[in-house]
Amino acid sequence: VVGATHHNAGSVEVSDGGVLAFSGALDNADGGRIFLKSGVLRLDGGATNAGQINVTFGTSDVHGAVTTVSGGRVTLSGNSDTTFYDTVDVKSGGELRVSAGSAAVFFGQVLQRTGALFSGTGSKFYEGGLSVGASPGLGVDSGDVTFGSSNVYLAEIGGLAAGTGFDKYEVAGKLGFGGVLKVAWWNGFTGQAGQRFDLFDWGAQDGSFSQVDLSGAPLAA
């Protein structure tokens, strides 16, 4: 599809190795539905998703940045495997659902804003970076999460209250640690002796970070 901006308010289906490519920006409006079944979605100008992007069965790829706004939803179901190669930004009120038996791999930065719903009991693999909240905020995931060896998890700390003063990430399933934990003070805050910050909660866990980067969080004297 060629054009500066394409507005989709209907249904489009790509299957069996087919490719749906947008040369410009995609506005997937409320009521717009895109279905991938072993297909490829190319978003050269990125996409704003207020409707639905649905992936089912087989292996599918999504190239280009996807911003899901309030009311929008990305659903991965039917034992599907989906790879996202660029930034995925889910705003408050938006949803990313990975259903049981399905998996998603993220090679780009993932931004899970406070109030974004990461639902389903499937698996998510982060390789390009994850940041939760809105400097700082709360991220909640209903499934299993793995931080790959190239992932950078950013934890911003600007106060003492979890989810509002500092980033808190809660995973209902299994949380596999890996890659880098990068800690940074936010909005002029500096940690003092004796202060504690509970950054993660999980149903089960394994692994460990290969590096903890505190260069952005020097301690007070």
C-alpha positions as CSV (number, residue, x, y, z in Angstrom):
1,V,0.0,0.0,0.0
2,V,1.6,3.2,-1.2
3,G,0.9,6.6,0.3
4,A,1.9,9.1,3.0
5,T,-0.7,7.8,5.5
6,H,-3.1,4.9,5.1
7,H,-6.3,4.9,7.2
8,N,-7.7,1.4,7.9
9,A,-11.2,1.1,9.4
10,G,-12.0,-2.3,7.8
11,S,-10.6,-5.9,7.8
12,V,-7.4,-7.0,6.1
13,E,-6.0,-10.6,6.2
14,V,-2.5,-11.9,5.3
15,S,-1.8,-15.6,5.4
16,D,0.5,-18.4,4.1
17,G,3.6,-16.4,3.7
18,G,1.9,-13.3,2.3
19,V,3.2,-9.8,2.9
20,L,1.2,-6.7,3.7
21,A,3.4,-3.6,3.3
22,F,2.7,0.1,4.0
23,S,5.2,2.6,2.5
24,G,3.8,5.4,4.8
25,A,2.3,5.6,8.2
26,L,-0.6,3.3,9.1
27,D,-3.6,4.6,11.1
28,N,-5.4,1.4,12.2
29,A,-8.6,3.1,13.5
30,D,-11.1,2.0,16.0
31,G,-12.9,-0.8,14.1
32,G,-9.9,-1.6,11.9
33,R,-8.7,-5.2,12.0
34,I,-5.5,-6.7,10.6
35,F,-5.2,-10.5,10.7
36,L,-1.9,-12.3,10.3
37,K,-1.7,-16.1,9.8
38,S,1.9,-17.1,8.9
39,G,2.3,-13.7,7.3
40,V,4.5,-10.6,7.3
41,L,3.4,-7.1,8.2
42,R,5.7,-4.3,7.1
43,L,5.2,-0.8,8.5
44,D,7.8,1.5,6.9
45,G,6.2,4.6,8.5
46,G,5.1,2.9,11.7
47,A,1.6,2.3,12.9
48,T,-0.8,3.8,15.4
49,N,-3.2,1.1,16.5
50,A,-6.5,2.0,17.9
51,G,-8.2,-1.1,16.5
52,Q,-7.0,-4.7,16.5
53,I,-3.9,-6.5,15.2
54,N,-4.6,-10.2,15.5
55,V,-2.0,-13.0,14.9
56,T,-3.0,-16.7,14.8
57,F,-1.2,-20.0,14.0
58,G,2.2,-20.4,12.4
59,T,5.0,-17.9,12.4
60,S,4.6,-14.2,11.6
61,D,6.8,-11.2,11.5
62,V,6.1,-7.5,12.2
63,H,8.6,-4.9,10.9
64,G,8.2,-1.3,11.9
65,A,7.2,0.6,15.1
66,V,3.7,-0.1,16.5
67,T,2.1,2.3,19.0
68,T,-1.1,0.9,20.5
69,V,-3.3,3.6,22.1
70,S,-6.1,3.3,24.6
71,G,-8.8,0.9,23.3
72,G,-6.4,-0.7,20.8
73,R,-5.3,-4.3,21.1
74,V,-2.6,-6.6,19.7
75,T,-3.6,-10.3,20.2
76,L,-1.3,-13.3,19.6
77,S,-3.2,-16.6,19.8
78,G,-3.6,-20.1,18.3
79,N,-0.1,-21.3,19.3
80,S,1.4,-18.6,17.1
81,D,5.0,-17.4,17.2
82,T,5.5,-13.7,16.4
83,T,8.6,-11.6,16.1
84,F,8.6,-7.8,16.4
85,Y,11.7,-6.2,15.0
86,D,11.1,-2.5,16.0
87,T,9.7,-0.4,18.8
88,V,6.5,-1.6,20.5
89,D,4.8,1.2,22.6
90,V,1.6,0.3,24.5
91,K,-0.1,3.3,26.0
92,S,-2.4,3.3,29.0
93,G,-5.6,1.6,28.1
94,G,-4.0,-0.4,25.3
95,E,-3.5,-4.2,25.4
96,L,-0.9,-6.7,24.3
97,R,-2.3,-10.2,24.7
98,V,-0.1,-13.3,24.3
99,S,-2.5,-16.3,24.9
100,A,-1.5,-19.7,26.3
101,G,0.7,-21.6,23.9
102,S,1.8,-18.5,21.9
103,A,5.1,-16.6,22.1
104,A,6.4,-13.2,21.1
105,V,10.0,-12.1,20.6
106,F,10.9,-8.4,20.8
107,F,14.1,-7.2,19.2
108,G,13.2,-3.5,19.5
109,Q,12.5,-1.4,22.5
110,V,9.3,-2.2,24.4
111,L,7.5,0.5,26.3
112,Q,4.8,-0.7,28.7
113,R,3.1,2.4,30.0
114,T,1.3,2.5,33.4
115,G,-2.2,1.3,32.7
116,A,-1.2,-0.8,29.7
117,L,-2.6,-4.3,29.9
118,F,-0.1,-7.1,29.1
119,S,-2.5,-10.1,29.3
120,G,-2.5,-13.8,28.5
121,T,-0.4,-16.7,29.9
122,G,1.9,-17.1,26.9
123,S,5.6,-16.2,26.7
124,K,7.4,-13.0,25.9
125,F,11.1,-12.8,25.1
126,Y,12.7,-9.3,25.4
127,E,16.0,-8.8,23.5
128,G,16.0,-5.1,22.7
129,G,15.1,-3.4,26.0
130,L,12.1,-3.0,28.2
131,S,10.9,0.1,30.1
132,V,7.7,0.2,32.2
133,G,5.6,3.0,33.5
134,A,5.9,6.7,32.5
135,S,9.1,7.7,34.3
136,P,8.5,6.0,36.7
137,G,5.5,3.7,36.8
138,L,4.1,0.2,37.1
139,G,4.3,-2.7,34.6
140,V,2.2,-5.9,35.1
141,D,2.3,-9.0,33.0
142,S,0.0,-12.0,33.3
143,G,2.3,-14.5,31.5
144,D,5.9,-15.7,31.4
145,V,8.7,-13.3,30.6
146,T,12.4,-13.8,29.7
147,F,15.0,-11.1,29.5
148,G,17.5,-12.2,26.8
149,S,21.2,-11.7,27.0
150,S,21.1,-8.5,24.9
151,N,18.2,-7.0,26.7
152,V,18.5,-3.8,28.8
153,Y,15.8,-3.3,31.5
154,L,15.6,0.3,32.6
155,A,14.6,0.9,36.2
156,E,14.0,4.6,37.0
157,I,13.9,5.7,40.6
158,G,12.5,9.1,41.7
159,G,11.0,8.4,45.1
160,L,10.1,5.7,47.7
161,A,6.6,4.6,46.5
162,A,6.5,1.5,44.2
163,G,4.8,2.3,40.9
164,T,4.8,6.0,41.3
165,G,8.1,6.9,42.9
166,F,10.1,4.1,41.2
167,D,9.5,1.5,38.5
168,K,7.9,-1.7,39.6
169,Y,7.6,-4.8,37.4
170,E,5.2,-7.6,38.4
171,V,5.1,-10.9,36.5
172,A,2.4,-13.4,37.4
173,G,4.2,-16.3,35.7
174,K,7.9,-17.1,35.5
175,L,10.4,-14.2,35.2
176,G,13.8,-15.2,33.6
177,F,16.5,-12.7,34.3
178,G,19.3,-11.9,31.8
179,G,21.1,-9.1,30.1
180,V,21.6,-5.7,31.8
181,L,19.7,-4.0,34.7
182,K,20.2,-0.3,34.3
183,V,19.3,1.8,37.3
184,A,18.9,5.6,36.9
185,W,17.8,8.3,39.3
186,W,14.9,10.4,38.0
187,N,13.8,14.0,38.5
188,G,16.7,15.0,40.8
189,F,16.2,12.2,43.2
190,T,19.3,10.6,44.9
191,G,19.2,7.4,47.0
192,Q,20.2,7.7,50.6
193,A,21.7,5.1,52.9
194,G,19.2,2.6,54.2
195,Q,16.6,3.1,51.4
196,R,15.3,0.0,49.6
197,F,13.5,-0.4,46.3
198,D,11.6,-3.6,45.4
199,L,11.9,-3.5,41.6
200,F,10.5,-7.0,40.7
201,D,7.8,-9.4,41.9
202,W,7.1,-12.8,40.2
203,G,5.3,-16.1,40.4
204,A,8.6,-18.0,39.8
205,Q,12.1,-16.9,38.7
206,D,15.4,-18.1,37.3
207,G,18.6,-16.7,35.8
208,S,20.4,-13.5,36.7
209,F,21.4,-10.2,35.2
210,S,24.9,-10.4,33.6
211,Q,25.5,-6.7,34.6
212,V,24.0,-4.1,36.9
213,D,24.7,-0.7,35.5
214,L,24.5,2.0,38.3
215,S,26.3,4.7,36.4
216,G,23.1,6.7,36.3
217,A,22.4,6.2,40.0
218,P,25.4,7.4,42.1
219,L,24.8,7.2,45.8
220,A,24.7,10.2,48.1
221,A,27.8,10.7,50.2
